[in-house]
Amino acid sequence: MTFSGEPATSLGLLLLAVCCQAASGLPLLLAKGSSLAQRAGVALMVMASLAGCAGALGAVFFPVPGTWLLPSGLPFGGLEIGVDALSALFLLPIFIVTGCCAVYGAGYWPVAQHPEHGGKLAFFLGLLSAALTVVLVARSTMLFLMGWEVMALAAYFALTTEDEKQEVREAGVLYLITAHLGALALFATFSLLNAATGAYLFPAPGSLSAAGPMATAIFLTALFGFGMKAGVMPLHIWLPSAHANAPSHVSAILSGVVLKTGIYGMMRVFSAFNDPPLWWGAVVLVLGCISAVLGVAYAIGQHDLKRLLAYHSIENIGIILIGLGMALIGANQGWEALVALGMAGALLHVVNHALFKALLFLSAGSVIHATGTREIDLMGGVARRLPKTALLFLVGAVAICGLPPLNGFVSELMIYLGAFNSIGAAVGLGPSLPALAAPVLALVGGLAVACFVKVYGVVFLGAPRSPEHEGGHEAGIGMLAPMGVIAACCALIGLAPGLVVPVLNGALHEYGRALELQQGIANHVPFVWISILGVAMILLLVVMWIFFARRAARLSVPVAPTWGCGYLRPTPRMQYTASSFGAILVGWFALVLRPVLHREEVKELFPGHASHESHVPETVLEKGYLPFLEYLFEKAQPVRRLQHGKLNIYIFYTFVTLVLLLAITSG
């Protein structure tokens, strides 16, 4: 190992974290079915998270320039690693979420109850965490691709833990196909970067020109490859089924941090160009708007709790892309304030989404663990049996809706401010696009509130809707404590957002954009007033709770049944369902969502059975990709005759290909 610059303690801590993560699954593989081995693996993951957070924070507050070069003996040279403020910002949520999920998993998926799956899940969860860290510290594009492929395979095996179920296998296959399609695009991206720079390294920020077809090809292949991983619509087709069918703590990692590697890749590649054309930012911003609006629209029509949360991941990736698109447009127009607000909002939303989405998936896992179902319409009244989980889910719901005093509000406010900042300064359609972000975010925020009012009301309030799912009890401390840690992080960023300013300023500097004033992002965002507003809201809620609690204690209020609207024997079937609550909103987007309705109408004076059910399919996959692939399969039948299944024929094909390649290169 050789050093370029001074050896950094932070990089050493990150390598220690990688080793602990990769080794965390070994105890359970060596001692199958042992609860002690599972606890040892969890301890290694927690150690990795502590060391990794220390290393990432050290890279921000005590930066040491330089990289480490690991000899590889491969044609493309050594494998270079390093850490800067941009990668550190992405590393922090990785270590927080993976550490909390490891602790949660010991209670949610105890090896004593799952001896056939426990070792496999622990091993690939640790390997996935280690690969995520390697991807973020890689400065060599080849090392990045190695970590990327290990990450994809480890995520596949963790996702398909319950591979005896057909729907899990189908979700895994779809994920694997799309992951490798994205990887093929990245091979093209890094090959083009090598042709442009002469090295298999990420270019320095602002070192390349965006003019010419080479830059356009790099942008488009990177957008496709990284967009496939991030779940950008319409490249999101793997995401809903994968998140829904994985174990809940794996879903939290997939949604919270795996998706963000796609965002990191975009930012790292796009930052290499010093003069991005206007259409780059316009494409990214429009894709963000489409993903945000349609992501939340699809979520409203879902009946599966985890699939609903999966579509909200697409929504929030869209919000991040809106900020990134605004920054690219600002860089083209020379608007440093727009660059700062758009990029800082996108970066902070990366962290925020990792936290509140992990909290929501873990809370949903506790609900599923207690009720034994993911179907929203079979739940009801869960808050009475799981009051702590209900409170933690509520924290995540408020945060994801972008409401104060939690963290989602802060990052979305930055993007709002960027949109307002561009109003009046823009001339022409392209430069005016950042102003579009304000109404889009307002629409998305309103729809998100409606969706989570539906979820919380149907799942946690009311009465149980089915006898077989009305049991269950509150999760244990091993599951509640990690959720509490993540909820505390959401509250801390929401109430004291000034704490993240150094991290954001460092990441903006590494992105290669000098800010307008020395104060950095704090000059553009009223962090102090956000803190004052948040604390005031908390105090107001406390005062209201004390007032109503004392008032209730003084009054003797008789308990009586809820007014039944004339029905003498109300039943749980009279409550709102996921379909009935979201029917109007789904109807607004029916042209895109294509909801399928199943009705038995009331046709007589004394009717018999009547019902109303709705189902929102995965329209892009079922109405777009699959028919197109079936058409290609039919047209490719003549070509399939080349597949004989005979080894000698395949050797002949290889020989012919080599001869042709030699002829082309020699010519």
C-alpha angles and dihedrals in degrees: 000000000000130000130225104199124348118336105257121222089209092058090049090053090051092052089050088052091052091052093049092047094049091047096046094091096048098081092059092045091053095043105034115203094010116139089198090057090050090053090049090054091049090051090054091051091050090049089050091051093050093047092044095050089049091050094047093048090046090055089055102042100028105029117184115191117229143070138236120240117210112199111235107172088223126130094252093058133238127346110249122203132183143148131226135167094275095055090039091059090055092043095057096066090042092059095040095049098041092047093049092045091052091055091044092049093060089064099033096044106023112185091225089066096036105037092151094055106025099087095044093048094047093048097049093041089057092044091049091052092049092048091051090055093047091051090054097048097041115113092171112079090217092055088047090055092047091053090043093056093045088049091052094049094043090050090050094054093043090048093050095049090128093047092156087080116084095216090053092051091049091049090050094050092049090049093049093049094050092043091057093044088056091046091054089055090051091052086058091046095053093042089055091047089052090051090050098045106021092232138086091234134104106264119244115263112278094005098120134063118236093211120108138031094288092063091045091053091049091050095048097045092046091048091051097042097043093035090058090056094043093051097240111176124281089021091058099092096117096049108075097050094041094051092044097051101039121091107274097251089049089051088053091055094043093051099033102046115356092065090051092062086071090054091047091052092051092050093046094050098038091050090063090073118078099195110035111188119244094249092061091062092041092054093048093046094048091048087051092052092049093048093047097049099039093040092060091039091057090045092058091058096051127109097185110085096214094042088053090054089047092059089050086059088061089049093054094044084056091054090051091050090050089058092045092048091050090052092051091050090047091051090052093049096040094243102147093181091057091048091050096046097041096046095040091048091050093047094048091046088055088060095039095049091048089056105042095038091051088049091051094048092047091048090048088051090056090051092048090045089055101039100034095226141083093205110110094205091059094056131068136142092034093141091070091059099032106032096156093048089048091054093048092048088051090054090053092046093052090047096049091049089060095241126148140281092035133077101264089067093059098054094042090049089057091055090046090052090050090052092049090046091058094052110104095011096073125090117189135016099284098050089044093060095090088065087062089068094073099062091037092054090046091052093045092048092051093048091047091053090050091049095051093043085057093047097045094043096047098039105035105024134055123029130315110276099207130032093221092058101039096091130077133100140233118293119258126255091264089065099034097049096061090047089050091052092052092045089052090053090052091051094045094055091044095050099035107026090157088079091071095051096094091050092049094046091050092049091048090051091051089048085065102244119123112217124238096245135023092248090070121201092347087071091064103039126057096228093163093054091047089056092047091049092048095048091046091053092049091050091048092052091049092050092048092049092050092047096051093041091055092043091052090049092054096047124069102216116186116231116234137160118276113265105270098207090245095316110122094197109037115190135194088258089072092065124098114273129204089260098048095044095051099035096105095044092047088051090058090061097034092120090065103025095048095204117205114222127202113193139171103191128214103248107159139058090247101030128196125209117351130175143172124200132166132196127190110205126208089264098186092053100036099038100030120024100031097051089047092050091047089053091050091047091054094047093046095058093106091053091051088069087077088069103085099155089233118130095212091056091052091049088052090051090051091049093051091048092051092049091051092048091049090049092051096046094044091050 
